[in-house]
Amino acid sequence: MSDDPHHSETAVARRALPLLDLTDLGDSCSDQAIATLCGKARASRVAAVCVWPQHIGRCVELLAGTPVRIATVINFPAGGTDIERAVEDTAEALHDGAHEIDLVLPYRAYLAGDTRTTAGMIEAVREIAGRAILKVILESGAMPGIGQVTKASRLAIAAGADFLKTSTGKSVISATPEAAEAMLAAIRDSDRPVGFKVSGGLRTVADAALYLAIADRIMGPGWVEPQTFRIGASSLHDALTASLGGRA
């Protein structure tokens, strides 16, 4: 990057935009909001949209003929322990056209020591998901320490996660650099390819630059691409496109 701040911001925006999972998980998300979201996704050529399960079908219609993938959330945001419900919801989402499943870890059960239920849910959803991408949301901000984030990362990887994701965006504490470092280190040290998704609280180009730099440092140059690194955000999209002069 150049030392010129404007040039650096533009370079980060150009790099980050294709990594976005453009997201609308608002409680009042409407059909019009989905149309707006998908319009932005088409124009900007982001990696994916991430929406509530009931909006998958509409996204399939609006994104037909584009490479933009459709992600949805399961066991969201509470991170409960109902494995059967998570499996049923995943099967329905895939039937409706979802390509990617963002599953909330039963993090309260995990923190209470119930690793059997925690791993069991991931394994069950992994099995029903088949070739769909499975991102496991750790809700890292709810973890009392980085050691728990590391252990949860290793558990999720062992149970079949394709990606580790920081947060639902609904918790008091969302993504943090410390959690990102722990999760990426677990990915680096694992015995199979796993991606990383940072989500919750990213609003500025500087926020994107921070997490890109962490990934570059831990995983090495060239690792970050849409197949391995995602940014879950809604408001960040506008900041990135503004840095590019309004051009995707």
LUMZAMI-484006 format. One record per residue: residue in three letters; z, x, y negated of N, C-alpha, C in turn. Coordinates in steps of 0.2 Angstrom, whole numbers, plus 2048, in hexadecimal, padded with zeros to 3 digits. Each point is the difference from the previous one (the first is absolute). Example, Ala and Ser with C-alpha at 12.3 -4.5 7.8 and 13.67 -1.06 7.14 Angstrom:
ALA82784281C8007FC7FA8008047FA SER7FC7FE7FB8018047FA8037FC7FB 
END
This chain:
MET8008048068007FC7FA8008047FA SER7FD7FE7FB8008037F98077FF7FD ASP8018057FB8077FF7FD7FF7FB7FB ASP7FA7FD7FE7FF7FB7FB8037F9803 PRO8067FD7FD8037FB8037FB7FA801 HIS7FB7FF7FC7FC7FA8017FC801806 HIS7FD8068017FC8028068047FF806 SER8068038008058008068017F8802 GLU8027FC7FB8017F98017FA7FD803 THR7FA8017FE7FA7FD8027FF803808 ALA8018068017FF8038078057FC805 VAL8067FF7FE8057FD8047FE7F9801 ALA7FD7FC7FB7FE7F98017FA800804 ARG7FC8048007FA800804802801807 ARG8048048018038028078047FA803 ALA8047FD7FC8057FB8027FD7F9802 LEU7FB7FE7FC7FD7FA8007FE7FE807 PRO7FC8048047FD7FE806806800805 LEU8068027FF8068008048047FA800 LEU7FE7FB7FB8047FA7FE8007FB806 ASP8067FD8028007FA8038027FB7FA LEU7FB7FD7FD8017FC7FA8047FA803 THR8067FE7FD8057FC8038017FA7FB ASP8017FA8048037FA7FC8057FD805 LEU8068018008057FD8048057FC7FC GLY7FE7FE7FA8047FC7FC8017F9803 ASP8067FD7FE8027FA8037FC7FA7FE SER7FC8017FB7FC7FB7FD7F9801801 CYS7FE8058047F98028017FC7FA801 SER7FA7FF7FD7FC7FA8007F9802803 ASP7FC7FB8017F98028027FC8037FA GLN8027FE7FA7FC8047FB8038077FF ALA8068018018028078007FD804806 ILE7FF7FD8067FD8048057F88017FE ALA7FD7FB7FD7F98027FD8008057FC THR8058017FB8008057FB801807804 LEU8058008058028068037F9802804 CYS7FD7FC8037FA8028047FA8027FC GLY8007FD7FA7FB8027FB8018087FE LYS8068017FE8028077FF7FF805805 ALA8027FE8077FF8048057F8802801 ARG7FC7FB8007F98018007FD8047FB ALA8027FF7FA7FE8047FA802808801 SER806801802803806800800804807 ARG7FD7FD8057FF803806807803803 VAL8057FC7FF807802803800800808 ALA8058038038008008078017F9803 ALA8057FC7FD8027FA8038037FB7FB VAL8007FA8028057FC7FC8067FE805 CYS8057FF7FD8067FE8048037F97FE VAL8007FB8048017F97FE8057FD805 TRP8037FA7FE8037FC8047FC7FD806 PRO8027FF8067FC7FE8057FC7FA7FF GLN8027FB7FC7FD7FA7FF7F98017FB HIS8008067FD7FA8017FC7FB805804 ILE8018018067FB8058047F97FD800 GLY8007F98027F97FD8007FC8007FA ARG8037FF7FB7FD8007F97FD8077FE CYS8048058027FE8077FF7FA802804 VAL8007FD8067FA8028057FA7FD7FC GLU8007FA7FE7FB7FD7FC7FD8047FA LEU8058027FC7FF8047FA7FE807801 LEU8028038057FE8078017FB801805 ALA7FD7FB8027FA8018057FB8047FE GLY7FE8058047FB8057FE8028067FD THR8078017FF8028057FD804804805 PRO8028077FE8048048058077FF7FE VAL8027FB7FC8077FF7FE8047FD806 ARG8058038028047FD8068057FB7FE ILE8027FC8048057FB7FF807801803 ALA8058017FD8078028038047FA7FE THR8057FE8058057FB7FE807803803 VAL8057FC7FE8078028018037FB805 ILE8048038058037FD805808802800 ASN8047FB8018078018008028027F9 PHE7FD7FD7FB8008027F98047FA7FC PRO8048027FB8038077FF806801803 ALA8037FC804807800802801805806 GLY7FB8028048018048058057FE805 GLY7FE7FA8038057FD8057FF802807 THR8037FD8057FF8038077FD7FB804 ASP7FC7FB7FE7FD7FC8047F9803803 ILE8008038057FA8048037FB7FB802 GLU8027FA8037FA7FB8027FD7FD7FA ARG8037FF7FB7FD7FD7FA7FC8067FC ALA8028068007FB8057FE7FA801804 VAL8017FF8067FA8018047FB7FA7FF GLU8037FA8007FC7FA7FF7FC8007F9 ASP8048027FB7FD8017F97FA805800 THR8028068037FA8058017FA7FD803 ALA8017FD8067FA7FD8037FC7FB7FC GLU8047FC7FC7FC7FB7FC7FD8047FA ALA8038057FD7FD8047FB7F9803802 LEU8018038067FA8048027FA7FA802 HIS8027FB8037FB7FA8017FD7FE7F9 ASP8048007FB7FD7FE7FA7FC8057FC GLY8008068037FC8057FD8038077FD ALA8068008018048067FD7FE806804 HIS7FF8067FC7FF806804806805800 GLU8057FE7FC8068058008067FC7FF ILE8058028048067FC8008068057FD ASP8037FD7FB8068047FD8067FC802 LEU8038038058067FD8038078037FD VAL8047FC7FE8078027FE804802806 LEU8038068008058028058067FC7FF PRO8037FE8068067FD8008058047FE TYR8008027F98048067FE8087FE800 ARG8027FA7FF8077FF800802801807 ALA7FD7FE805801801807800807802 TYR7FB8047FD8008078018068047FD LEU8027FE7FA8068037FD8067FE804 ALA8007FA8038067FF804800803807 GLY7FB8048018008048077FC7FC805 ASP7FD7FB7FE7FC7FC8067F9803800 THR7FF8068027F98038017FC7FD805 ARG8037FC8057FC7FD8057FC7FA7FD THR8037FC7FC7FC7FB7FD7FB8027FB THR8028067FC7FC8037FB7F9802804 ALA8018048057FA8038037FD7FB804 GLY8037FB8037FD7FB8037FB7FB7FC MET8027FF7FA7FC7FC7FC7F98047FE ILE8018067FE7FA8057FF7FC800806 GLU8028018067FD8018067FC7F9802 ALA8037FB7FF7FD7F98017FB7FF7FC VAL8018017F97FA7FF7FB7FB805801 ARG8018068027FB8058017FC7FD806 GLU8037FE8057FC7FD8067FB7FB7FE ILE8027FB7FD7FC7FA7FE7FB8027FB ALA8028057FB7FB8027FB7FA803803 GLY8008038067FA8038027FE8067FC ARG7FA8007FE7FC8057FC8027FF7F8 ALA8037FB7FE8027FF7F98058057FE ILE8008027FA8048057FD8077FD7FF LEU8058038038077FE7FF8048047FB LYS8027FE7FB8048037FB8077FE800 VAL8058048018077FE8018048017FA ILE8027FB7FD8048017F9807801802 LEU8028067FE8078028018057FD7FC GLU7FE7FE7FA8057FE7FA8058057FF SER7FD8067FE8048067FF8058007FB GLY7FF7FB7FB8058007FB8077FD802 ALA7FF7FC8068077FD803803805805 MET7FD8068018038058048068047FC PRO8068018038058037FD7FF8087FE GLY7FB8038047FF8077FF7F9802803 ILE7FE8067FE7FA8028027FF801807 GLY8068028038008018087FE7FA803 GLN8037FA7FE7FE7FA8037F87FE7FF VAL7FD8027FB7F97FF7FE7FC805806 THR8038068017FC8048048017FD807 LYS8067FE8028007FD8077FC7FA801 ALA8007FC7FB7FC7F98007F9802801 SER7FE8057FC7F98028007FE803808 ARG8048048037FF8028068007FA805 LEU8047FC8008007FA8047FA7FC7FF ALA7FE7FE7FA7FA7FC7FF7F9804803 ILE8008077FF7FA803803800800807 ALA8068018038018008087FE7F9802 ALA8017FB7FD7FF7F98027F97FE7FF GLY7FC8047FC7F97FE8007FD7FF7F9 ALA8048017FB7FD7FF7F97FA8057FE ASP7FB7FD7FD7FA8047FE8028027F9 PHE8047FD7FC8028027F98077FF7FF LEU8048047FC8067FF7FE8007FD7F9 LYS8037FB7FE8007FD7F98078007FD THR8018027FA8068017FD8047F97FF SER7FD7FB7FD8047FA7FE7FC7FA800 THR8047FA7FF7FD7FA7FF7FE7FE7F9 GLY8038047FC7FF7FF7F88057FA7FE LYS8047FD8058047FB7FE808802800 SER8018068018078038018028037F9 VAL8068017FF8038027F97FD8077FF ILE8008048067FD8077FF7FA800805 SER7FA8027FD7FA8008047FE807801 ALA7FA8037FF7FE8068028048067FC THR8018058038038067FD7FD806802 PRO8008057FC7FD807802803802806 GLU8078008008048038067FE7FC807 ALA7FF7FA7FF7FF7FC8077F9802802 ALA7FB8007FB7F9802802800807803 GLU8048057FD8008078038037FF807 ALA8057FC8028038008067FB7FD805 MET7FC7FB7FE7FC7FC8047F9804802 LEU7FE8047FB7FA804801802806804 ALA8068038008028058048017FE807 ALA8027FA8018007FD8077F97FF803 ILE7FB7FE7FC7F97FF8027FE807801 ARG8018057FC7FD807801803803807 ASP8067FE8028038038067FF7FC806 SER7FC7FA7FF7FF7FC8067FB803804 ASP7FF7FD8067FB8028057F97FC800 ARG8007FC7FB7F97FC7FF7FF7FF7F9 PRO7FA7FE7FE7FE7FE7FA8037FA7FD VAL8048007FB8037FA7FC7FF8017F9 GLY7FE7FA7FD7FF8007F98067FE7FC PHE8008007F98067FE7FC7FD7FC7FA LYS8047FB7FF7FF7FB7FA8068007FC VAL7FF8017FA8068007FB7FF7F97FC SER8057FC8008007FA7FD8067FE7FC GLY8007FD7FB8057FD7FC8028047FA GLY7FF7FD7FA8028047FA7FA8057FD LEU7FB8008037FB8057FD7FC7FC7FB ARG8008027FA7FC7FD7FA7FC8047FC THR8018068007FC8057FB7FC805804 VAL7FB8037FD7FD805803804806802 ALA8058017FC8058068018047FE807 ASP8017FA8018047FE8067FB802806 ALA7FA7FE8007FB8028057FF807801 ALA8008047FA7FF807801806803803 LEU8067FE7FF806802803800800808 TYR7FE7FA8028007FF8087FA804803 LEU7FA8007FC7FB804803802808800 ALA8038027FB803807801804801805 ILE8057FC8028048018057FD800807 ALA7FB7FB8017FC8008067FC807801 ASP7FD8027FA7FC806800804806802 ARG8068007FE805806801802800808 ILE8027FA8028038008077FA800805 MET7FB7FC7FF7FB7FF8057FA8057FF GLY7FF8037FB7FB8057FE7FA7FC7FD PRO7FC8057FC7FA7FD7FD7FB7FD805 GLY7FD7FB7FD7FB7FC8058037FB804 TRP8067FF8018037FB8048007F97FD VAL8018007FA8007F97FD7F97FD7FF GLU7FF7FB8047FA7FB7FF8027F9802 PRO7FC7FB8008027FA8018027FF807 GLN7FE8048058027FF807807803801 THR8028037FB8078038028057FF7FA PHE7FE7FE7FA8047FF7FB7FE7FA7FC ARG8057FB7FF7FF7FA7FC8068007FA ILE7FE7FC7FB8047FF7FB8007F87FF GLY8067FD8018017F98008027FE7F9 ALA7FB7FD7FC8027FE7F97FC7FB7FD SER8027FD7FB7FC7FB7FD7FF8027F8 SER8058017FD7FF8027F97FD8077FF LEU8018048057FD8077FF7F9800800 HIS7FC7FB8037F97FF7FF7FE8007F9 ASP8037FC7FC7FE8007F98018077FC ALA8058038028018077FD7FB805802 LEU7FE8008067FB8048037F97FF7FD THR7FE7FA8007FA7FE7FD7FF8017F8 ALA8067FF7FD8008027F97FF8077FF SER8038048047FF8088007F9802801 LEU7FC7FB8037F98028027FB7FC7FB GLY8037FE7FA7FC7FD7FB7FE7F9802 GLY8047FD8047FE7F98037FB800805 ARG7FE8068037FB800805804802807 ALA7FE7FC8058038028067FD806803 
END
